[in-house]
């Protein structure tokens, strides 16, 4: 197995850098199908006395259908050499082509959840809460104007981080594991 479970508490993990600059993949699916998309908005924290990940998905994104159907998602983080692949996975719809094959990523099942062998870190999450961004609730209207010219408001998904996986030591891949003690 290319991954090993670890404790979810990652003292060297910088979510501002990993989401905003490095990006991540949001993946959801089951035996009927899997889809993935690149995300650069998200967060990690504690809510309702649980470790949670929050992600935001626009209504037209194909991955949204998979999250809604399964009630689960993974967040996976990658080394910098995979940034171009993450760009493709964010621009191309899985409705239109096999974008995972296009970038050469290798799907992997982790206890019923899905991610890719090229990841450094994977968080497996169960959806606890979902709600669409409501434009009436913006306290700063410039956020609405700047991010939603098409009025395609994200659904915010809050998921409990049930399992965390890190690339197993001794499993070959390009680059070195960053920030996780490996």
Secondary structure, DSSP 8 states (H G I E B T S, - for coil): --EEEE-S--TT--HIIIIIII-EEEEEEETTEEEEEEE--EEEEEETTEEEEEEEE-TT-HHHHHHHHHSEEEEEE--GGGHHHHHHHHHS-TTTS-HHHHHT--EEEETTEEEETT-SEEEEEEEEEEEE--GGG-SSHHHHHHH-TT----EEEEEEEEEEEEE-TT---SS---SS--
